[in-house]
Amino acid sequence: MLFGEIIRVSLQSIHANLFRAMLTMLGIIIGVGAVITMLAAGAGAQKRIDDQIAALGSNILTVNASRFLTRGVSRDQQTLKIDDAFALQADATYLDAVVPETQGRGQLKFGNNNTNVRVTGTTAEYSEVFNYGLAAGRFFTTAEDEERRRVIVLGADVPADLEADIGTLLGAPVSVNSQPFKVIGIIESIGGGFGNRSPDNMAFVPLRTAEQRLFGREELENISARVRDDVQLERAMVDIERVLRREHKILPGQPNDFAIVDRREFLDTQQEAQQTFTALLASIAGVSLLVGGIGIMNIMLVSVTERTREIGIRMALGATRGTILMQFLVESVTLCVLGGLLGVGLGTGAASLLSRFAGWETFVSPESIGLASAFSVGVGLFFGIWPARRAARLDPIEALRYE
C-alpha cells in the first residue's frame, strides 16, 4: 500500500467517526492553545522589560535617599537635598547630566473631573535623560524652573482619567492640590515603568515649583545621574560617593547615608523572574497536551478493537504488519496535527483578547507556534505507537474470526 493510500484510508477512518475525533482532539486543542497563550504573554512581558532597559540607557545611575541612623535608630530624616544635586552638577567629574526628583501625591482637577496622581518635581533635562517622547506640546524649560512657573506635563494616561482629549487639555488650566497649573505637554505612552511607578500615570512640574509651591520641602526621593559614554559605571559611582560624602560631612569610616544603584539590575532580576514564570506557565499548559495524548492513545486502542476484523481482512489481502502499523500511526499523528492547528488558532485568538480587553502586552512568535506544533506531532507519535503496534501484531486468522 502506497503512503498516499495510507493517508487516504486514515482520513476516511477519522471522517467516519468525526464527532469522536473532535472530542479526542479537544485535549490537544486546549493544550496547544494554552501553550501559545502563555508563551505570547511571556514574550510580551519580555518585550516590555527589554523596552524599559533600552529606555533607561546603559549609563544611568540612581542615588536613593536613605535615613540617618544614630546608634541603629532611625532619625526619620531624608538624606538627599536639592543642594546635593547641584553639588553633583558642579563637582562630579564623570557625569554629563544630573536629574533630581522630588515626589508627592497630587489631586488633579479639570472641569468637573479629577484624579489622583504622583507628581514629580524635576529639571528640564528629565525627558532627555530618560528618552521620554512627547505626544503633544513640550517639556518645561530651565527658565521656567528657575522662575517657579506653574506649568505641568502630564503622563499618557492622565487625559483619559480626566475624561478629556489631548487637544482640549493642551494649554488649558488644571488644578493641582487647589493651585492653578497650565498644561504644556503630554508624554507619549511609556508602559510598565520602573518600580511599578509608570510615567503614564504621573505628572511632572519644575523642581523649584514643586519645592516651594506644592510640597514645601527641599528633600529629594532620588537623583538620577547620566554617566559620560567613555567612563565606566564603577568609576562614576566612586565619583558620586566622593561628592556626596563631602556634602553630608561623613567622616572616614562612617557608612554612607545614601545608596548608589544601577537600575538595570532590578530590571535584569525582573527579567529572570519573568522568564522563570513563563516557563512554569508553559509547563503547566503542556500537561494538558500530555492528557490529550493519553486520550488519543485510549481512543486509538478502542479503534483497534473495533476494527480488528477489518485489520484481519487487510492482512489477508496482503497488507504487511508495517503497513498496518503505519496506518494507525498516521491516524494518531493526523489527529494531533489537526488539533494542533486548531489550538494555534485558539491560542492566537486568546492572546489577542488578552491584549485587547485585559490590557496585557502579548506577542505570538513563530517560534512558539513551531514549538507547540512540533510538540503536538511528538505527542501523536509517542502515544500512537502502542495502539499501532498492537494492531500490527494481531494474528490474521484470529482477527478474521473476531466478532
C-alpha angles and dihedrals in degrees: 000000000000120000091246090055090050090055091047093052091046092052091048090053091050092047091050089061099030098150092049089047091053092051089047091052093049093089091051092046093052093042096050091042091052093048092049092048095048093046090048091052091047093048090049092051090046091052091050091052091047089052091050092050090050091047092052091055126219097272109049121121125185127209110206125203118241130177132265113257123205112190089337094309121116116238089200094235126134113237103206122076136175090257088062090060091049090049091053090049091051104037110022109104103201103042126095098183135024120192118186120198130201117179142191142149118278133192108221119199128187118173108316094337129086139175137185116238140165108259117208122199110205145137133277093262092064098095092045095049094049096037095239112168123208122238090196139355123004144283119260120268134236089252091056089050093051091047093050091236118186096236126136138194116207130214119244096260098046097081090057090049088054090046092236133117123238094253091055095047099044108098093003125120120252129184118239112189087337093308121115117245131175118231107230101165148012119214120226116252110279101176128205101020129196121293092005091294106118116199086219089074097043138085127216129214133171114282097239091046090054092046098050106022106032114022104016094217138097097211118118131214092211146336120227116207126193112213121219113261094242095052129086116237092236092058091048090051090056090048093052091046091052094053097043095046087054092048092048092044093233111174122226111278094025118114123250118263090211137053130226114207139173103228092207088072090066091049091048089054090047089049093053092047091049092051091050092048092049092050090050093050092046090050091052090049089049090061089070088056089057090048089050090050091053089051091052091049091052093049092047090052089052089048091053090052093047093048099042093116090047089053090051091052092050091050091048089053091053107274111150126226088250090056092051091047091049092049095055092040090053090050091053094047092045091055090051094045092050090046090048093053092050089045091054089054091047093048094046091050092047091050090051091050091050090052094047103040106021096040093235118149106234133178124189105205125197088237092061091049091049092047094050092045093048090048091052091052089049090051090052092051095044098047094036097058097076097050090043092051091046090053093047093050096055115122108244094220094048090045092054090051092051114115 
